[in-house]
Amino acid sequence: MLYLIVNEKSRSGKGAEIWREVRAMLDAEHIRYQAQSTEYEGHARLLAEEICKKEDGDICLVVLGGDGTANEVLNGMNHFERVRFGTIPTGSGNDLARGLHIAGTPTENLRQILDCMAKPREENLCMDLGQVSWNGCERPRLFAISSGVGLDALVCKKALRSKLKDFLNKVHLGKLTYVFLTVASLFSMETVDAAVQAERSRPRRMPRVIYAAAMNFAAEGGGVPMAPEADAADGLLSVCCAFGIPKWRTFFYLPFLVAGKHTGIHGFEVNDCRTFRIKSEKPMVLHADGEYCGDVTEAVFTCLPRRLCVLR
């Protein structure tokens, strides 16, 4: 059975138009499916929980929405061993689709999903997921793309309620939201001293942290390659940190970051590891796949190897 969770409000309402196109193709080809639309923040997680409780031996669950909707669905999923996940991207950044090399029109995406459904499960892609926990959290949060504290999380938090994002989406320039908000945030954000530790390493002090991003895929924020060599099937997270850089110099480094040429610059560091812990002296904004998790002083990022079967 094919189940769809649809966010018709994604990309400032463009999702509804895309859903009509996809639904027309499903009906024309007499595909058996059930679809539910999200009605409020957090609804996608609840819908995914209900779908994954069903007794179907092979559940194919497809998200038509942006990265935030996909993250909600992942956090509502259980029984990963019998669920196959697909995405038809309709968001602004679409970093999940980019990481999975999903391109083409929505109907082309659907065709690829239907073709993958016809194959045995073992022929589908099996990818890692990340998990983040933090001081005071009731339940760790899964992520497919990235999770982090500092600048990238602050930008994601601002983007969730940004009128600029709505405007840029309407003129098909939604990806620039993150660039503009990053430049604006660099002027105002406060850096924080922190202690960090990867598994099998000693704790060490990291001064004036700008951000620490645990990457499953190479890019976040609409395509910014924070960890250009990240591989979502290697059982590791690629943790990119920026620290100890004078604020005036960050503006000169930003083009290198956007181009993925920052890894050799002093003040940037990328390490592959299964777990990474950061404890800061002051609260920092935390995100998971662009979704705001809170302002925290401690976070632990963990890789969950080969957790998700993808229809790709």
Stockholm file with secondary structure:
# STOCKHOLM 1.0

chainA/1-312         MLYLIVNEKSRSGKGAEIWREVRAMLDAEHIRYQAQSTEYEGHARLLAEEICKKEDGDICLVVLGGDGTANEVLNGMNHFERVRFGTIPTGSGNDLARGLHIAGTPTENLRQILDCMAKPREENLCMDLGQVSWNGCERPRLFAISSGVGLDALVCKKALRSKLKDFLNKVHLGKLTYVFLTVASLFSMETVDAAVQAERSRPRRMPRVIYAAAMNFAAEGGGVPMAPEADAADGLLSVCCAFGIPKWRTFFYLPFLVAGKHTGIHGFEVNDCRTFRIKSEKPMVLHADGEYCGDVTEAVFTCLPRRLCVLR
#=GR chainA/1-312 SS CEEEEECTTHHHHHHHHHHHHHHHHHHHTTCCEEEEECCSTTHHHHHHHHHHTSCCSSEEEEEEECHHHHHHHHHHCCCGGGEEEEEEECSSSCHHHHHTTCCSCHHHHHHHHHHHHTSCGGGSEEEEEEEEEETTCSSCEEESSEEEEEHHHHHHHHHHTCHHHHHHHHTTCTTHHHHHHHHHHHHHCCCEEEEEEETTSCCEEEEEEEEEEEESSSCBTTTBCSSTTCCTTSSCEEEEEEESCCHHHHHHHHHHHHTTCCTTSTTEEEEEESEEEEEEEEEEEEEETTEEEEEEEEEEEEEEEEEEEECC
#=GC SS_cons         CEEEEECTTHHHHHHHHHHHHHHHHHHHTTCCEEEEECCSTTHHHHHHHHHHTSCCSSEEEEEEECHHHHHHHHHHCCCGGGEEEEEEECSSSCHHHHHTTCCSCHHHHHHHHHHHHTSCGGGSEEEEEEEEEETTCSSCEEESSEEEEEHHHHHHHHHHTCHHHHHHHHTTCTTHHHHHHHHHHHHHCCCEEEEEEETTSCCEEEEEEEEEEEESSSCBTTTBCSSTTCCTTSSCEEEEEEESCCHHHHHHHHHHHHTTCCTTSTTEEEEEESEEEEEEEEEEEEEETTEEEEEEEEEEEEEEEEEEEECC
//
